[in-house]
Amino acid sequence: MEIFNLEWIGIIITGLGTLFILGEVLVNARGIFGILGIGFMTIYFGAYVVETSSFVIMLILYFIGLLLIIIDGKILNDGTLATIGLVTMLVAVAIAAPSFTAGLYSVLGVIIGAFSSLLFLKVFKKREVWTKLALKDQLTSEAGYNSLNKEYESLNNQIGITLTDLRPVGTIQIKQKEYSAISNGQWIEKNIEVQVIQVDGTRILVEKVDK
């Protein structure tokens, strides 16, 4: 198809593919975003990678990178796997591109799509499974833990400010004291006001304060 001769077309295809795939991970889209995302990325690699074996390798490499980002963002939260995952995704789309310029456009598309997917959190219902995973070690009286820290209990509904980026774990400050907190499925930047919406033992769940 002649449209794939346009070097800039890669930014649209990889951008939409990454946008919808990560969107499916972040929000409850009933599989629609996932199908669209996989479709766009299949079209991208199918258009530029001629050999079947290379097509499969590039596609697998892209999704391995995506998986590493998900594992880091939802379980480890130290940024290492996310960085490796992003680089892996970028390498996959860059290698598949027919020229250096087309590769740059495709790489830019992945980056834009990844960050744009966070906008879905403002529109659609986020996946509750991530919150459940993050708070799986709840310390409640029903579970037999009766020595809850009263100081932490008093933090419910309190307003604080982020001292570090929450991705989704980080540090916040409430009344001149620092606490480790986790965001409700959001990436919240430093120096942003947040409100405590749930406390389980010493685990503090916060969300961004809408102004």
Rosetta blueprint (number, residue, H / E / L):
1 M L
2 E H
3 I H
4 F H
5 N H
6 L L
7 E L
8 W L
9 I H
10 G H
11 I H
12 I H
13 I H
14 T H
15 G H
16 L H
17 G H
18 T H
19 L H
20 F H
21 I H
22 L H
23 G H
24 E H
25 V H
26 L H
27 V E
28 N L
29 A L
30 R L
31 G L
32 I H
33 F H
34 G H
35 I H
36 L H
37 G H
38 I H
39 G H
40 F H
41 M H
42 T H
43 I H
44 Y H
45 F H
46 G H
47 A H
48 Y H
49 V L
50 V L
51 E L
52 T H
53 S H
54 S H
55 F H
56 V H
57 I H
58 M H
59 L H
60 I H
61 L H
62 Y H
63 F H
64 I H
65 G H
66 L H
67 L H
68 L H
69 I H
70 I H
71 I H
72 D H
73 G H
74 K H
75 I H
76 L H
77 N L
78 D L
79 G L
80 T H
81 L H
82 A H
83 T H
84 I H
85 G H
86 L H
87 V H
88 T H
89 M H
90 L H
91 V H
92 A H
93 V H
94 A H
95 I H
96 A H
97 A L
98 P L
99 S L
100 F H
101 T H
102 A H
103 G H
104 L H
105 Y H
106 S H
107 V H
108 L H
109 G H
110 V H
111 I H
112 I H
113 G H
114 A H
115 F H
116 S H
117 S H
118 L H
119 L H
120 F H
121 L H
122 K H
123 V L
124 F L
125 K L
126 K E
127 R L
128 E H
129 V H
130 W H
131 T H
132 K H
133 L H
134 A H
135 L L
136 K L
137 D L
138 Q L
139 L L
140 T L
141 S H
142 E H
143 A H
144 G L
145 Y L
146 N L
147 S L
148 L L
149 N L
150 K H
151 E H
152 Y H
153 E H
154 S L
155 L L
156 N L
157 N L
158 Q L
159 I E
160 G E
161 I E
162 T E
163 L L
164 T L
165 D L
166 L E
167 R L
168 P L
169 V E
170 G E
171 T E
172 I E
173 Q E
174 I E
175 K L
176 Q L
177 K E
178 E E
179 Y E
180 S E
181 A E
182 I E
183 S E
184 N L
185 G L
186 Q L
187 W L
188 I E
189 E L
190 K L
191 N L
192 I L
193 E E
194 V E
195 Q E
196 V E
197 I E
198 Q E
199 V E
200 D E
201 G L
202 T L
203 R E
204 I E
205 L E
206 V E
207 E E
208 K E
209 V L
210 D L
211 K L
